[in-house]
């Protein structure tokens, strides 16, 4: 059932912390107003495609890859305007709890952190966040799902797209944000733009999803002008998402809701129930819900976005110069060289990616950095 886009709600209580960091529930009532947009920052990924800088202990979202601040901190800055967004909720691996808390300190005690004892992909992560937000703010609250490791250069353009998406989401749509493709990249999923949604200029139905196509198909789709890259950023009402998940992925929905409903927040943290998640299927939110639901809408945007999903992607953004002062390159052409401590010297090579971190060195041709996972699997096999 769709609700009026201006339906009001009441926050029944607000969770505060006493001086010992213990959860306290205040009976203070908020003013009546439009249900909030709660940013949900997904931080469960291991960032293996940017090995060796990014590791399972310190994935890429916690690294300052494109500037002085980490990608995680940049994501928080993007949604810091409290006139537009509520305090963020982060879903992350339990092993990264301290890293997340360090980044969240600037948001004070109202930020929330759901910790996963086991990884179950983005469908379970989003469902846990939706259940927690529904309990805190009501089922009409909007969830703005954002990966913690993406780059967005034009924040104003991003906010304009969110405003368009908000209209569709309040009307009951599951909104995804599509990027106007700059090339036929096979590392992204694609969305085929369908008919415009009535009364929401700038938002369209999604006709089809195409997951990481071969190059010839990607070239056809980009040339046709009807396809967008799937950015993995979503906006929807908490209850609508849970309702749709119960239709298309009920096992994931039940497990995820049970994992958070039986656990209280301690300070800003909630450790999800490992037993409830033990048998939860591991699927992305795209596969579990978005590709099956008839409620999906897309808002195109061009905010200078990158998922920084490979060394090739990072090289195209930051250029060839290495800021460490530890690289000497003579007669080299079109090479990307990075180091965080090891001195690197290269002579007479071309079209290479060379990355050194600690005692680890990666060398591969440009254009093949999407295959780093394959290389890590081979290394694991040798170590076994």
C-alpha positions as CSV (number, residue, x, y, z in Angstrom):
1,X,0.0,0.0,0.0
2,X,1.3,3.5,-0.9
3,X,1.2,6.3,1.6
4,X,0.7,9.9,1.0
5,X,4.1,11.5,0.3
6,X,3.6,14.0,3.1
7,X,2.4,11.6,5.7
8,X,3.7,12.7,9.1
9,X,5.1,10.5,11.8
10,X,6.2,10.8,15.4
11,X,9.5,9.6,16.8
12,X,8.4,7.9,20.0
13,X,11.7,8.1,21.7
14,X,15.3,9.0,21.1
15,X,18.2,6.9,22.3
16,X,20.8,8.8,24.2
17,X,23.9,7.8,26.1
18,X,24.7,8.5,29.8
19,X,28.2,9.3,30.9
20,X,29.1,5.6,31.1
21,X,28.0,5.0,27.5
22,X,25.0,3.0,28.5
23,X,21.9,3.2,26.3
24,X,19.2,5.4,27.8
25,X,15.7,6.0,26.2
26,X,14.3,9.4,26.6
27,X,10.6,10.1,26.6
28,X,11.0,13.4,24.9
29,X,8.8,13.7,21.9
30,X,9.9,15.2,18.6
31,X,8.0,17.7,16.6
32,X,5.7,16.1,14.1
33,X,7.2,16.2,10.6
34,X,8.0,14.3,7.4
35,X,9.7,10.9,8.0
36,X,13.5,11.4,7.9
37,X,16.1,10.2,5.4
38,X,18.5,7.9,7.3
39,X,21.8,7.3,5.5
40,X,22.9,3.7,5.8
41,X,26.6,3.3,5.1
42,X,27.6,-0.2,4.0
43,X,31.1,-1.0,5.1
44,X,31.3,-4.8,5.0
45,X,33.5,-5.2,2.0
46,X,37.0,-6.5,2.1
47,X,38.3,-4.3,-0.7
48,X,40.5,-7.1,-2.1
49,X,40.6,-5.6,-5.6
50,X,42.9,-2.9,-4.3
51,X,45.4,-5.3,-2.7
52,X,48.1,-4.9,-1.5
53,X,47.1,-1.4,-0.1
54,X,43.7,-2.7,0.9
55,X,43.6,-5.8,3.1
56,X,41.0,-7.7,5.1
57,X,42.3,-5.9,8.3
58,X,42.2,-2.5,6.7
59,X,39.9,-2.4,3.6
60,X,40.0,0.4,1.1
61,X,37.1,2.4,2.7
62,X,39.4,3.2,5.6
63,X,42.3,4.4,3.4
64,X,42.9,8.0,2.1
65,X,43.2,6.9,-1.5
66,X,42.1,10.1,-3.2
67,X,42.9,12.8,-0.6
68,X,43.7,13.5,3.0
69,X,40.6,11.7,4.4
70,X,39.5,8.1,4.1
71,X,36.7,7.1,1.7
72,X,34.6,6.3,4.7
73,X,35.0,9.8,6.1
74,X,34.1,11.3,2.7
75,X,30.9,9.3,2.7
76,X,30.0,10.7,6.1
77,X,30.8,14.2,5.1
78,X,28.5,13.8,2.1
79,X,25.4,13.3,4.3
80,X,26.4,15.5,7.3
81,X,23.7,18.2,6.7
82,X,21.2,17.4,9.5
83,X,18.5,19.5,7.9
84,X,18.4,16.9,5.1
85,X,19.6,13.7,6.7
86,X,19.3,12.0,10.1
87,X,22.4,10.7,11.9
88,X,23.9,7.8,9.9
89,X,23.6,4.1,10.5
90,X,26.6,2.0,9.5
91,X,26.6,-1.8,8.8
92,X,30.1,-3.3,9.0
93,X,32.1,-6.3,9.9
94,X,32.6,-6.9,13.6
95,X,36.3,-7.0,13.0
96,X,36.2,-3.4,11.9
97,X,34.2,-2.0,14.8
98,X,37.0,0.1,16.2
99,X,37.9,1.5,12.7
100,X,34.2,2.5,12.2
101,X,33.9,4.0,15.7
102,X,36.9,6.2,15.1
103,X,35.4,7.5,11.9
104,X,32.0,8.0,13.5
105,X,33.1,10.1,16.5
106,X,32.4,13.3,14.6
107,X,28.7,12.4,14.4
108,X,28.4,12.0,18.2
109,X,26.3,9.5,20.1
110,X,23.4,9.5,17.6
111,X,25.2,7.5,14.9
112,X,24.5,3.8,15.0
113,X,26.7,0.9,14.1
114,X,25.4,-2.6,13.3
115,X,28.2,-5.2,13.4
116,X,28.1,-8.4,11.4
117,X,29.7,-11.4,13.1
118,X,29.6,-13.1,9.7
119,X,29.3,-11.6,6.2
120,X,26.1,-12.3,4.4
121,X,26.3,-9.8,1.5
122,X,24.3,-6.6,1.0
123,X,20.7,-8.0,1.1
124,X,21.1,-9.1,4.7
125,X,22.9,-5.9,5.6
126,X,20.2,-3.7,4.1
127,X,17.4,-5.7,5.8
128,X,19.1,-5.4,9.2
129,X,19.4,-1.7,8.7
130,X,15.7,-1.4,7.6
131,X,14.5,-3.3,10.7
132,X,16.6,-1.1,13.0
133,X,15.5,2.1,11.3
134,X,11.8,1.0,11.4
135,X,12.1,0.4,15.1
136,X,13.8,3.8,15.7
137,X,11.9,6.1,13.3
138,X,8.9,4.2,12.0
139,X,8.3,2.2,8.8
140,X,7.9,5.4,6.6
141,X,11.5,6.5,7.3
142,X,13.6,6.5,4.2
143,X,16.9,4.6,3.9
144,X,19.6,6.1,1.7
145,X,21.9,3.1,1.1
146,X,25.4,4.1,0.3
147,X,28.6,2.0,0.0
148,X,31.4,3.4,2.1
149,X,34.1,3.1,-0.5
150,X,32.8,5.1,-3.4
151,X,34.0,8.4,-4.7
152,X,31.6,11.3,-5.5
153,X,33.2,14.5,-6.6
154,X,30.1,16.6,-7.1
155,X,28.2,16.4,-3.9
156,X,25.6,19.0,-4.9
157,X,24.7,16.9,-8.0
158,X,24.4,13.9,-5.7
159,X,22.0,15.8,-3.4
160,X,19.9,16.9,-6.3
161,X,19.5,13.3,-7.4
162,X,18.6,12.3,-3.9
163,X,15.9,15.0,-3.9
164,X,14.3,13.5,-7.0
165,X,14.6,10.0,-5.7
166,X,13.0,11.1,-2.4
167,X,9.7,11.9,-4.2
168,X,9.6,8.4,-5.8
169,X,10.6,6.7,-2.6
170,X,8.0,8.4,-0.5
171,X,5.4,7.1,-3.0
172,X,6.5,3.6,-2.4
173,X,9.2,3.0,-5.1
174,X,12.5,1.3,-4.6
175,X,14.9,3.9,-6.1
176,X,18.3,3.1,-7.5
177,X,20.7,5.7,-8.9
178,X,22.2,5.2,-12.3
179,X,25.4,6.7,-13.6
180,X,25.6,7.9,-17.2
181,X,28.4,5.6,-18.6
182,X,31.6,7.1,-19.9
183,X,32.8,3.8,-21.4
184,X,31.7,0.3,-22.1
185,X,33.1,-1.0,-18.8
186,X,32.5,-4.7,-18.1
187,X,33.1,-4.3,-14.4
188,X,29.7,-2.7,-13.7
189,X,26.1,-3.8,-13.8
190,X,23.8,-1.9,-16.2
191,X,20.2,-0.6,-15.9
192,X,18.0,-0.2,-18.9
193,X,15.9,3.0,-18.5
194,X,12.2,2.4,-18.9
195,X,9.2,4.8,-19.0
196,X,9.1,8.0,-16.9
197,X,7.3,7.7,-13.6
198,X,4.1,9.8,-13.4
199,X,4.5,12.9,-11.2
200,X,8.2,12.4,-10.6
201,X,10.2,14.2,-13.3
202,X,13.7,12.8,-13.5
203,X,12.8,9.3,-12.3
204,X,12.1,6.3,-14.6
205,X,11.0,2.7,-14.2
206,X,13.8,0.1,-14.7
207,X,13.1,-2.1,-17.7
208,X,15.9,-4.6,-17.2
209,X,19.1,-5.3,-15.1
210,X,22.2,-6.6,-16.9
211,X,24.9,-7.8,-14.6
212,X,28.5,-7.2,-15.7
213,X,28.0,-7.9,-19.5
214,X,30.7,-9.0,-22.0
215,X,32.5,-6.2,-23.8
216,X,30.5,-6.5,-27.1
217,X,27.1,-6.3,-25.2
218,X,28.4,-3.4,-23.0
219,X,29.5,-1.5,-26.2
220,X,26.0,-2.0,-27.7
221,X,24.2,-0.8,-24.6
222,X,26.4,2.3,-24.2
223,X,25.9,3.2,-27.9
224,X,22.2,2.7,-27.6
225,X,21.9,5.4,-24.9
226,X,19.3,3.6,-22.8
227,X,21.5,2.0,-20.2
228,X,23.2,3.4,-17.0
229,X,25.8,1.9,-14.7
230,X,24.3,0.6,-11.5
231,X,25.9,2.7,-8.8
232,X,24.7,0.4,-5.9
233,X,23.1,3.4,-4.2
234,X,19.4,3.0,-3.2
235,X,16.6,5.0,-1.5
236,X,13.4,3.5,-0.2
237,X,11.0,3.4,2.8
238,X,12.1,0.9,5.5
239,X,8.8,-1.0,5.6
240,X,8.5,-1.2,1.8
241,X,11.9,-2.7,1.5
242,X,11.1,-5.3,4.2
243,X,7.7,-6.1,2.5
244,X,9.4,-6.6,-0.9
245,X,12.1,-8.7,0.6
246,X,9.5,-11.0,2.3
247,X,8.0,-11.5,-1.2
248,X,11.3,-12.1,-3.1
249,X,13.8,-13.3,-0.5
250,X,11.9,-14.3,2.7
251,X,14.7,-16.4,4.2
252,X,17.1,-13.5,4.1
253,X,14.4,-11.1,5.5
254,X,13.5,-13.3,8.4
255,X,17.1,-14.1,9.4
256,X,18.2,-10.4,9.1
257,X,15.2,-9.1,11.2
258,X,15.8,-11.8,13.8
259,X,19.5,-10.9,13.9
260,X,18.8,-7.3,15.1
261,X,15.5,-7.5,16.8
262,X,16.8,-9.7,19.6
263,X,19.8,-7.5,20.3
264,X,19.9,-4.0,22.0
265,X,22.3,-1.2,21.1
266,X,25.2,-1.0,23.6
267,X,26.5,2.5,23.3
268,X,26.3,3.1,19.5
269,X,27.0,-0.6,18.7
270,X,24.6,-3.5,18.0
271,X,26.2,-6.9,17.5
272,X,23.9,-8.9,15.2
273,X,23.0,-12.4,16.3
274,X,25.4,-14.9,14.7
275,X,23.0,-17.8,15.2
276,X,20.2,-16.0,13.4
277,X,22.5,-15.2,10.5
278,X,24.1,-18.7,10.3
279,X,21.8,-20.1,7.7
280,X,21.0,-16.8,6.0
281,X,21.6,-16.9,2.2
282,X,24.4,-14.6,0.9
283,X,23.0,-12.5,-1.9
284,X,23.3,-8.9,-3.0
285,X,20.3,-6.6,-2.6
286,X,20.3,-6.4,-6.4
287,X,19.9,-10.1,-6.9
288,X,17.6,-10.7,-3.9
289,X,15.1,-7.9,-4.5
290,X,15.8,-5.2,-7.0
291,X,15.9,-7.4,-10.1
292,X,12.6,-9.0,-9.2
293,X,10.5,-6.2,-7.8
294,X,8.0,-4.2,-9.9
295,X,8.5,-1.1,-7.7
296,X,12.0,-0.3,-8.9
297,X,12.8,3.2,-10.3
298,X,16.0,4.8,-11.4
299,X,17.3,8.4,-11.1
300,X,20.1,9.1,-13.6
301,X,23.0,11.2,-12.2
302,X,26.4,12.4,-13.1
303,X,28.1,13.4,-9.8
304,X,31.7,12.4,-10.7
305,X,31.1,8.9,-9.3
306,X,33.5,6.0,-9.1
307,X,33.4,2.8,-7.1
308,X,37.2,2.7,-7.2
309,X,36.8,-1.0,-7.9
310,X,40.2,-1.5,-9.4
311,X,43.7,-0.1,-9.7
312,X,42.8,0.9,-13.3
313,X,39.9,3.0,-11.9
314,X,42.1,4.7,-9.3
315,X,44.8,5.3,-11.9
316,X,42.3,7.1,-14.2
317,X,41.3,9.4,-11.4
318,X,44.5,10.3,-9.6
319,X,47.1,10.1,-12.4
320,X,50.5,8.6,-12.6
321,X,52.4,10.8,-10.1
322,X,53.2,9.1,-6.8
323,X,53.0,11.3,-3.7
324,X,55.4,9.3,-1.6
325,X,58.7,10.5,-3.2
326,X,59.9,6.8,-3.2
327,X,59.3,6.1,-6.9
328,X,62.0,6.5,-9.7
329,X,60.7,5.9,-13.2
330,X,62.9,6.4,-16.3
331,X,61.7,5.9,-19.9
332,X,58.4,4.5,-18.6
333,X,55.2,5.1,-20.6
334,X,51.7,5.0,-19.2
335,X,52.5,3.3,-15.9
336,X,50.8,3.7,-12.6
337,X,53.2,3.2,-9.6
338,X,52.2,3.5,-6.0
339,X,54.1,2.7,-2.8
340,X,53.6,3.4,0.9
341,X,57.1,2.7,2.1
342,X,59.1,0.4,-0.3
343,X,61.4,2.2,-2.7
344,X,60.4,1.4,-6.3
345,X,62.5,1.9,-9.4
346,X,61.3,1.2,-12.9
347,X,63.1,1.5,-16.3
348,X,61.8,1.2,-19.8
349,X,58.4,-0.4,-19.1
350,X,55.0,0.6,-20.4
351,X,51.3,0.0,-19.5
352,X,52.0,-1.5,-16.1
353,X,50.4,-1.1,-12.7
354,X,53.0,-1.5,-9.9
355,X,51.8,-1.2,-6.3
356,X,53.9,-1.9,-3.2
357,X,52.7,-2.0,0.4
358,X,54.7,-3.4,3.3
359,X,56.3,-6.6,2.1
360,X,53.8,-7.1,-0.7
361,X,54.3,-6.2,-4.4
362,X,51.7,-6.3,-7.2
363,X,52.7,-6.0,-10.9
364,X,50.2,-6.5,-13.7
365,X,49.3,-5.0,-17.1
366,X,46.9,-2.0,-17.2
367,X,43.5,-3.2,-18.1
368,X,43.7,-6.4,-16.1
369,X,43.3,-5.1,-12.5
370,X,39.8,-6.5,-12.2
371,X,41.6,-9.9,-12.0
372,X,43.4,-9.2,-8.7
373,X,40.9,-11.5,-6.9
374,X,42.0,-14.3,-9.2
375,X,45.6,-13.7,-8.2
376,X,44.8,-13.7,-4.5
377,X,42.9,-17.0,-4.9
378,X,46.0,-18.5,-6.5
379,X,48.2,-17.2,-3.7
380,X,45.8,-18.7,-1.1
381,X,45.9,-22.0,-2.9
382,X,49.7,-22.0,-2.7
383,X,49.6,-21.2,1.0
384,X,47.1,-23.9,1.8
